[in-house]
Every structure is written in C-alpha cells, then in structure tokens.
Amino acid sequence: MREEITYIGEKISKNSIQLANTVRELKTEEFGEATIRTANWEELFSYIGEVITGDGVSSMEHIEMWANREGEQKVEAEVELDQSLRTMNFVRRAIWGIFSDELSNDEFASSTVVHICKTINEVLDEITKHFSQTYSRNIRREWERKELRMAELSVPVVPITKGVAVLPLIGEVDTNRAQQIMETSLNKSSEYELDYIFIDVSGVPVIDTVIAHYIYQVVHALELVGVHATLTGLRPETAKSLVDMGVDFTQVHTKAGLHQALEEIGIYIHHGEE
C-alpha cells in the first residue's frame, strides 16, 4: 500500500502541468473562453502530490497559503464564489483522470483507493474552507470601502481656500444620510482646519420639519467645534413653508446664495471681463 501511495503522489507532482491544463480546459468548457484565470494550478498539484507522499505538514501550510491567495485574487477579479468552488470538482476529476488506466486494470488495492480518496477530499475541504473565509472577508472589506466612497460622494466637503469649504447637498436627506452629513462635516472640518463651511441646500428637493431639524443639528454641532456654518440656497417658497410649519431658523446663519455668503467673508467670484 505504501508503494502505491508514493507512486500516486509522485505521479501527481510530476504531471502538475498536465493536470493544470486539464482544469483550465474543464473551466473553459463549463464557463466559456472568457473565464478569468488567476490560479497557479501547477503549484497546487505539486503540493497535493507532496501531501499524499507524506510531506503533509509543510505542504498543507502551502495549500492554505495558496487558497488564501486565490481567495484574494478572485475578489479582485470579481469572480463569483460559486464558480470558484465548482472548480474544486475539476481538480478531483483531473487527478483521477491521469490514473484511468491503473484504475481500469485494478492495479491499486481498494484500501489504497480509499486512502487516496480520503486524503484528496481532506485537501480540497481545506482549500474550500480557507478560500471561502478569505473570499468572504475580502468581499466585506470591499463593500465597506465602496460604502465609504459612496458616503463621501453623497456628502462632498469641498475646500475652496484655506479655512473655507462648501458642502453642497443634492437629493433627499433621510436619517442615514443626515448622520453621514454630521460625521463627514465634522471630520472634514477637523482635517481641513476649517473656520467657515457653507452648506448649500439648493439641490435638496424637499425640506420639511424633520430635514430642517437634521440641518439645524449639523449647524449646531459645527458651531460647537468652532466652525462658523452658513446655510445657503434656501428657496423663498421653502422658507415660507418652514415658517408656516413653525420651524425656527433664527439661530442659523443663512444667505440666499453661495456667492453672497462667500463675499461676506471677503471671497469674491469674478465672472470674466466686465
């Protein structure tokens, strides 16, 4: 049995290139020519061969690193998880394929076949476990990065000169976005060392009592950290509606337009030749 196991392990290692090509062919048949190829299959088959022949500890560590690396690369390449997991079956098919003659002629003892099946299954289970963990972890990180970028885009604090920035709000403001506006405006005010920030609401389609309360909280929080906040772009009809609803904006510094607010602190916008 030991000789048969050694023979199988060594044959897998020696035929790593052939086995790798078989996996790639099976992937192409299953997923088409456009399938993304990131894996070093030759390397994996060499490690599998070493595990079977007995160098199990170090080779299993290499297999774990291979699976982790592959999980990272698949996320970067935006490959679906189920496609990658399906490929593990191709690895199994490729391995048994190179022993088709021996198996047809019953050259291996049944105990050898059972042992090899068990070993290969354990290896592929380890690959699947580590690959899935790494893939899922990197997917979460990628989503967090995307959410952060989206949040920054939805609350763009734009510095226009030293100590001065504009926060143009466009679109609806709900509870989640109001929290983003609060956090981003405070963080950016500290980062840019702002003295003045102009919150332009001309792009907000509807301002009701709830949204007005959110805006007031943001302005108040900025004032508490020493940043003078001015609200601009409040349309006349919106202002009238807020007054009719009993909203008190007397504690909020407002200007009709952004250019007027900038001129108030000595920043003038020139529009070409007079």
PyMOL commands that set and color helices and strands:
alter all, ss='L'
color gray80, all
select helices_A, chain A and resi 2-14+16-31+41-53+56-76+81-97+100-104+110-154+175-192+209-224+236-244+258-264
alter helices_A, ss='H'
color red, helices_A
select strands_A, chain A and resi 158-161+164-170+196-203+228-232+253-255
alter strands_A, ss='S'
color yellow, strands_A
deselect
rebuild
show_as cartoon
